Amino acid sequence: MPKIKTHKATAKRFKYSGRGKLMRTKSGKSHLRRKKSKRVKRLYDKMVRVDTPAEVKRVRKLAPYLK
């Protein structure tokens, strides 16, 4: 049985936490940050859990060897 190819863009955007939850980075952190407060910019550094079961299923299909 051949290996499944990993979707590289998905593998770079998502990772699993220590407890096995799928985490994603927040959007809007790349540019136009000068006008945002330091507190808001700090919040962009944290990762957020992916809540929707359909999205988790889609990411698992695109990046099966991520875990």
TORVO-959082 format. One record per atom (N, C-alpha, C, O, CB): residue number from 0; x, y, z; chain. Coordinates in nm, 2 decimals. Glycine has a CB too. Layout:
# residues N
NUM | X | Y | Z | A $
...
END
This chain:
# residues 67
0 | 0.08 | -0.12 | 0.00 | A $
0 | 0.00 | 0.00 | 0.00 | A $
0 | 0.09 | 0.12 | 0.00 | A $
0 | 0.17 | 0.14 | 0.09 | A $
0 | -0.10 | 0.00 | 0.12 | A $
1 | 0.07 | 0.22 | -0.10 | A $
1 | 0.16 | 0.34 | -0.10 | A $
1 | 0.12 | 0.44 | 0.01 | A $
1 | 0.01 | 0.43 | 0.06 | A $
1 | 0.14 | 0.40 | -0.24 | A $
2 | 0.21 | 0.52 | 0.04 | A $
2 | 0.19 | 0.63 | 0.14 | A $
2 | 0.09 | 0.73 | 0.08 | A $
2 | 0.08 | 0.75 | -0.04 | A $
2 | 0.32 | 0.69 | 0.18 | A $
3 | 0.02 | 0.80 | 0.17 | A $
3 | -0.06 | 0.91 | 0.13 | A $
3 | 0.02 | 1.04 | 0.14 | A $
3 | 0.09 | 1.06 | 0.23 | A $
3 | -0.19 | 0.92 | 0.23 | A $
4 | 0.00 | 1.12 | 0.03 | A $
4 | 0.08 | 1.25 | 0.03 | A $
4 | 0.01 | 1.35 | 0.13 | A $
4 | -0.11 | 1.36 | 0.14 | A $
4 | 0.08 | 1.31 | -0.11 | A $
5 | 0.10 | 1.42 | 0.20 | A $
5 | 0.06 | 1.52 | 0.30 | A $
5 | 0.04 | 1.65 | 0.22 | A $
5 | 0.13 | 1.69 | 0.14 | A $
5 | 0.16 | 1.54 | 0.41 | A $
6 | -0.07 | 1.73 | 0.25 | A $
6 | -0.09 | 1.86 | 0.20 | A $
6 | 0.00 | 1.95 | 0.28 | A $
6 | -0.03 | 1.98 | 0.40 | A $
6 | -0.24 | 1.90 | 0.20 | A $
7 | 0.11 | 2.00 | 0.22 | A $
7 | 0.21 | 2.08 | 0.30 | A $
7 | 0.16 | 2.21 | 0.36 | A $
7 | 0.21 | 2.24 | 0.47 | A $
7 | 0.33 | 2.10 | 0.21 | A $
8 | 0.07 | 2.28 | 0.29 | A $
8 | 0.02 | 2.40 | 0.35 | A $
8 | -0.06 | 2.38 | 0.47 | A $
8 | -0.05 | 2.45 | 0.57 | A $
8 | -0.07 | 2.48 | 0.24 | A $
9 | -0.13 | 2.27 | 0.47 | A $
9 | -0.21 | 2.23 | 0.59 | A $
9 | -0.12 | 2.19 | 0.71 | A $
9 | -0.14 | 2.22 | 0.82 | A $
9 | -0.31 | 2.11 | 0.56 | A $
10 | -0.01 | 2.11 | 0.68 | A $
10 | 0.08 | 2.07 | 0.78 | A $
10 | 0.15 | 2.18 | 0.85 | A $
10 | 0.19 | 2.18 | 0.96 | A $
10 | 0.18 | 1.97 | 0.72 | A $
11 | 0.17 | 2.29 | 0.77 | A $
11 | 0.24 | 2.41 | 0.83 | A $
11 | 0.15 | 2.49 | 0.92 | A $
11 | 0.19 | 2.56 | 1.01 | A $
11 | 0.30 | 2.50 | 0.72 | A $
12 | 0.02 | 2.49 | 0.89 | A $
12 | -0.08 | 2.57 | 0.96 | A $
12 | -0.14 | 2.51 | 1.09 | A $
12 | -0.18 | 2.58 | 1.18 | A $
12 | -0.19 | 2.61 | 0.87 | A $
13 | -0.13 | 2.38 | 1.10 | A $
13 | -0.20 | 2.31 | 1.21 | A $
13 | -0.09 | 2.23 | 1.28 | A $
13 | 0.01 | 2.18 | 1.23 | A $
13 | -0.31 | 2.22 | 1.16 | A $
14 | -0.12 | 2.21 | 1.41 | A $
14 | -0.04 | 2.11 | 1.49 | A $
14 | -0.13 | 2.06 | 1.60 | A $
14 | -0.24 | 2.12 | 1.63 | A $
14 | 0.09 | 2.18 | 1.55 | A $
15 | -0.09 | 1.95 | 1.66 | A $
15 | -0.16 | 1.89 | 1.77 | A $
15 | -0.10 | 1.94 | 1.90 | A $
15 | 0.02 | 1.95 | 1.92 | A $
15 | -0.16 | 1.74 | 1.76 | A $
16 | -0.19 | 1.96 | 2.00 | A $
16 | -0.14 | 2.00 | 2.14 | A $
16 | -0.09 | 1.87 | 2.21 | A $
16 | -0.10 | 1.76 | 2.16 | A $
16 | -0.25 | 2.07 | 2.22 | A $
17 | -0.04 | 1.89 | 2.33 | A $
17 | 0.00 | 1.77 | 2.41 | A $
17 | -0.11 | 1.68 | 2.44 | A $
17 | -0.08 | 1.56 | 2.46 | A $
17 | 0.07 | 1.82 | 2.53 | A $
18 | -0.23 | 1.73 | 2.46 | A $
18 | -0.34 | 1.64 | 2.49 | A $
18 | -0.42 | 1.59 | 2.37 | A $
18 | -0.52 | 1.52 | 2.38 | A $
18 | -0.44 | 1.72 | 2.58 | A $
19 | -0.37 | 1.62 | 2.25 | A $
19 | -0.42 | 1.56 | 2.13 | A $
19 | -0.53 | 1.65 | 2.06 | A $
19 | -0.59 | 1.60 | 1.97 | A $
19 | -0.48 | 1.43 | 2.16 | A $
20 | -0.54 | 1.77 | 2.10 | A $
20 | -0.64 | 1.86 | 2.04 | A $
20 | -0.57 | 1.93 | 1.92 | A $
20 | -0.45 | 1.96 | 1.92 | A $
20 | -0.69 | 1.97 | 2.14 | A $
21 | -0.65 | 1.95 | 1.81 | A $
21 | -0.60 | 2.01 | 1.69 | A $
21 | -0.60 | 2.16 | 1.71 | A $
21 | -0.70 | 2.22 | 1.75 | A $
21 | -0.68 | 1.97 | 1.57 | A $
22 | -0.48 | 2.22 | 1.69 | A $
22 | -0.46 | 2.37 | 1.71 | A $
22 | -0.43 | 2.43 | 1.58 | A $
22 | -0.37 | 2.37 | 1.49 | A $
22 | -0.35 | 2.39 | 1.81 | A $
23 | -0.48 | 2.56 | 1.57 | A $
23 | -0.45 | 2.64 | 1.45 | A $
23 | -0.40 | 2.78 | 1.49 | A $
23 | -0.42 | 2.82 | 1.60 | A $
23 | -0.57 | 2.65 | 1.36 | A $
24 | -0.33 | 2.84 | 1.39 | A $
24 | -0.28 | 2.98 | 1.42 | A $
24 | -0.39 | 3.08 | 1.39 | A $
24 | -0.48 | 3.04 | 1.31 | A $
24 | -0.15 | 3.01 | 1.34 | A $
25 | -0.38 | 3.19 | 1.45 | A $
25 | -0.49 | 3.29 | 1.42 | A $
25 | -0.45 | 3.37 | 1.29 | A $
25 | -0.34 | 3.38 | 1.25 | A $
25 | -0.50 | 3.40 | 1.54 | A $
26 | -0.55 | 3.42 | 1.23 | A $
26 | -0.53 | 3.49 | 1.10 | A $
26 | -0.51 | 3.64 | 1.14 | A $
26 | -0.55 | 3.68 | 1.25 | A $
26 | -0.65 | 3.48 | 1.00 | A $
27 | -0.45 | 3.72 | 1.04 | A $
27 | -0.44 | 3.86 | 1.06 | A $
27 | -0.31 | 3.90 | 1.14 | A $
27 | -0.31 | 4.01 | 1.19 | A $
27 | -0.55 | 3.91 | 1.13 | A $
28 | -0.21 | 3.81 | 1.14 | A $
28 | -0.09 | 3.85 | 1.22 | A $
28 | 0.03 | 3.89 | 1.13 | A $
28 | 0.14 | 3.91 | 1.18 | A $
28 | -0.06 | 3.73 | 1.31 | A $
29 | 0.01 | 3.89 | 1.00 | A $
29 | 0.13 | 3.91 | 0.92 | A $
29 | 0.16 | 4.06 | 0.89 | A $
29 | 0.27 | 4.10 | 0.89 | A $
29 | 0.11 | 3.84 | 0.79 | A $
30 | 0.06 | 4.14 | 0.86 | A $
30 | 0.09 | 4.28 | 0.82 | A $
30 | -0.02 | 4.37 | 0.88 | A $
30 | -0.12 | 4.31 | 0.93 | A $
30 | 0.10 | 4.30 | 0.67 | A $
31 | -0.01 | 4.50 | 0.87 | A $
31 | -0.10 | 4.60 | 0.93 | A $
31 | -0.11 | 4.58 | 1.08 | A $
31 | -0.21 | 4.59 | 1.14 | A $
31 | -0.24 | 4.58 | 0.87 | A $
32 | 0.01 | 4.56 | 1.14 | A $
32 | 0.01 | 4.54 | 1.29 | A $
32 | 0.05 | 4.66 | 1.36 | A $
32 | 0.04 | 4.67 | 1.48 | A $
32 | 0.10 | 4.43 | 1.32 | A $
33 | 0.10 | 4.77 | 1.29 | A $
33 | 0.14 | 4.89 | 1.36 | A $
33 | 0.03 | 4.96 | 1.44 | A $
33 | 0.05 | 5.02 | 1.54 | A $
33 | 0.21 | 4.98 | 1.26 | A $
34 | -0.09 | 4.96 | 1.38 | A $
34 | -0.20 | 5.03 | 1.44 | A $
34 | -0.27 | 4.95 | 1.55 | A $
34 | -0.35 | 5.00 | 1.62 | A $
34 | -0.30 | 5.07 | 1.34 | A $
35 | -0.23 | 4.82 | 1.57 | A $
35 | -0.29 | 4.74 | 1.67 | A $
35 | -0.21 | 4.76 | 1.81 | A $
35 | -0.09 | 4.78 | 1.81 | A $
35 | -0.29 | 4.59 | 1.63 | A $
36 | -0.28 | 4.74 | 1.92 | A $
36 | -0.22 | 4.75 | 2.05 | A $
36 | -0.13 | 4.63 | 2.08 | A $
36 | -0.14 | 4.53 | 2.01 | A $
36 | -0.33 | 4.77 | 2.16 | A $
37 | -0.04 | 4.65 | 2.18 | A $
37 | 0.05 | 4.55 | 2.21 | A $
37 | -0.02 | 4.42 | 2.26 | A $
37 | 0.02 | 4.31 | 2.24 | A $
37 | 0.15 | 4.59 | 2.32 | A $
38 | -0.13 | 4.45 | 2.33 | A $
38 | -0.21 | 4.34 | 2.39 | A $
38 | -0.27 | 4.25 | 2.28 | A $
38 | -0.27 | 4.13 | 2.28 | A $
38 | -0.32 | 4.39 | 2.48 | A $
39 | -0.32 | 4.32 | 2.17 | A $
39 | -0.38 | 4.25 | 2.06 | A $
39 | -0.28 | 4.17 | 1.98 | A $
39 | -0.30 | 4.05 | 1.94 | A $
39 | -0.46 | 4.34 | 1.97 | A $
40 | -0.16 | 4.23 | 1.97 | A $
40 | -0.05 | 4.16 | 1.90 | A $
40 | 0.00 | 4.04 | 1.97 | A $
40 | 0.03 | 3.94 | 1.91 | A $
40 | 0.07 | 4.26 | 1.87 | A $
41 | 0.00 | 4.05 | 2.10 | A $
41 | 0.04 | 3.93 | 2.19 | A $
41 | -0.06 | 3.82 | 2.17 | A $
41 | -0.03 | 3.70 | 2.17 | A $
41 | 0.05 | 3.98 | 2.33 | A $
42 | -0.19 | 3.85 | 2.16 | A $
42 | -0.29 | 3.75 | 2.15 | A $
42 | -0.28 | 3.67 | 2.02 | A $
42 | -0.33 | 3.56 | 2.01 | A $
42 | -0.43 | 3.81 | 2.16 | A $
43 | -0.22 | 3.74 | 1.91 | A $
43 | -0.21 | 3.67 | 1.79 | A $
43 | -0.10 | 3.55 | 1.80 | A $
43 | -0.11 | 3.46 | 1.71 | A $
43 | -0.16 | 3.77 | 1.68 | A $
44 | -0.02 | 3.56 | 1.89 | A $
44 | 0.09 | 3.46 | 1.90 | A $
44 | 0.04 | 3.32 | 1.95 | A $
44 | 0.09 | 3.22 | 1.92 | A $
44 | 0.20 | 3.50 | 2.00 | A $
45 | -0.08 | 3.32 | 2.02 | A $
45 | -0.13 | 3.20 | 2.08 | A $
45 | -0.21 | 3.12 | 1.97 | A $
45 | -0.26 | 3.18 | 1.87 | A $
45 | -0.22 | 3.23 | 2.20 | A $
46 | -0.21 | 2.99 | 1.99 | A $
46 | -0.28 | 2.91 | 1.90 | A $
46 | -0.42 | 2.88 | 1.95 | A $
46 | -0.44 | 2.88 | 2.08 | A $
46 | -0.21 | 2.77 | 1.87 | A $
47 | -0.52 | 2.85 | 1.87 | A $
47 | -0.66 | 2.83 | 1.91 | A $
47 | -0.70 | 2.69 | 1.87 | A $
47 | -0.65 | 2.64 | 1.77 | A $
47 | -0.75 | 2.94 | 1.84 | A $
48 | -0.78 | 2.63 | 1.95 | A $
48 | -0.83 | 2.49 | 1.92 | A $
48 | -0.93 | 2.50 | 1.81 | A $
48 | -1.01 | 2.59 | 1.80 | A $
48 | -0.89 | 2.43 | 2.04 | A $
49 | -0.92 | 2.40 | 1.72 | A $
49 | -1.02 | 2.38 | 1.61 | A $
49 | -1.14 | 2.31 | 1.67 | A $
49 | -1.13 | 2.19 | 1.72 | A $
49 | -0.96 | 2.30 | 1.49 | A $
50 | -1.26 | 2.37 | 1.67 | A $
50 | -1.37 | 2.32 | 1.74 | A $
50 | -1.46 | 2.23 | 1.65 | A $
50 | -1.51 | 2.13 | 1.70 | A $
50 | -1.46 | 2.43 | 1.79 | A $
51 | -1.48 | 2.27 | 1.53 | A $
51 | -1.58 | 2.20 | 1.44 | A $
51 | -1.53 | 2.06 | 1.41 | A $
51 | -1.41 | 2.04 | 1.36 | A $
51 | -1.60 | 2.28 | 1.32 | A $
52 | -1.61 | 1.96 | 1.43 | A $
52 | -1.56 | 1.82 | 1.40 | A $
52 | -1.54 | 1.80 | 1.25 | A $
52 | -1.45 | 1.72 | 1.21 | A $
52 | -1.67 | 1.72 | 1.44 | A $
53 | -1.61 | 1.88 | 1.16 | A $
53 | -1.59 | 1.86 | 1.02 | A $
53 | -1.46 | 1.92 | 0.98 | A $
53 | -1.39 | 1.86 | 0.89 | A $
53 | -1.71 | 1.94 | 0.94 | A $
54 | -1.41 | 2.03 | 1.04 | A $
54 | -1.28 | 2.08 | 1.01 | A $
54 | -1.17 | 1.98 | 1.05 | A $
54 | -1.07 | 1.97 | 0.98 | A $
54 | -1.26 | 2.22 | 1.07 | A $
55 | -1.19 | 1.92 | 1.17 | A $
55 | -1.09 | 1.83 | 1.22 | A $
55 | -1.08 | 1.71 | 1.13 | A $
55 | -0.97 | 1.66 | 1.10 | A $
55 | -1.13 | 1.78 | 1.36 | A $
56 | -1.19 | 1.66 | 1.08 | A $
56 | -1.19 | 1.55 | 0.98 | A $
56 | -1.12 | 1.59 | 0.85 | A $
56 | -1.04 | 1.51 | 0.80 | A $
56 | -1.33 | 1.51 | 0.95 | A $
57 | -1.14 | 1.71 | 0.81 | A $
57 | -1.08 | 1.76 | 0.68 | A $
57 | -0.93 | 1.77 | 0.70 | A $
57 | -0.85 | 1.73 | 0.61 | A $
57 | -1.14 | 1.89 | 0.64 | A $
58 | -0.88 | 1.82 | 0.81 | A $
58 | -0.74 | 1.84 | 0.83 | A $
58 | -0.67 | 1.70 | 0.85 | A $
58 | -0.56 | 1.68 | 0.80 | A $
58 | -0.71 | 1.93 | 0.96 | A $
59 | -0.74 | 1.61 | 0.91 | A $
59 | -0.68 | 1.47 | 0.92 | A $
59 | -0.67 | 1.40 | 0.79 | A $
59 | -0.57 | 1.33 | 0.77 | A $
59 | -0.77 | 1.39 | 1.01 | A $
60 | -0.76 | 1.43 | 0.70 | A $
60 | -0.75 | 1.38 | 0.57 | A $
60 | -0.64 | 1.44 | 0.48 | A $
60 | -0.57 | 1.37 | 0.41 | A $
60 | -0.89 | 1.39 | 0.49 | A $
61 | -0.62 | 1.57 | 0.50 | A $
61 | -0.52 | 1.64 | 0.42 | A $
61 | -0.38 | 1.61 | 0.48 | A $
61 | -0.28 | 1.60 | 0.40 | A $
61 | -0.54 | 1.79 | 0.42 | A $
62 | -0.37 | 1.60 | 0.61 | A $
62 | -0.23 | 1.57 | 0.67 | A $
62 | -0.24 | 1.45 | 0.76 | A $
62 | -0.25 | 1.47 | 0.89 | A $
62 | -0.19 | 1.70 | 0.75 | A $
63 | -0.24 | 1.33 | 0.71 | A $
63 | -0.26 | 1.21 | 0.79 | A $
63 | -0.15 | 1.18 | 0.88 | A $
63 | -0.17 | 1.11 | 0.99 | A $
63 | -0.29 | 1.10 | 0.70 | A $
64 | -0.03 | 1.23 | 0.86 | A $
64 | 0.09 | 1.20 | 0.94 | A $
64 | 0.13 | 1.31 | 1.03 | A $
64 | 0.24 | 1.31 | 1.08 | A $
64 | 0.21 | 1.16 | 0.85 | A $
65 | 0.04 | 1.40 | 1.05 | A $
65 | 0.06 | 1.52 | 1.13 | A $
65 | 0.09 | 1.49 | 1.28 | A $
65 | 0.17 | 1.55 | 1.34 | A $
65 | -0.05 | 1.62 | 1.12 | A $
66 | 0.01 | 1.40 | 1.33 | A $
66 | 0.02 | 1.37 | 1.48 | A $
66 | 0.15 | 1.30 | 1.52 | A $
66 | 0.17 | 1.27 | 1.64 | A $
66 | -0.10 | 1.28 | 1.51 | A $
END
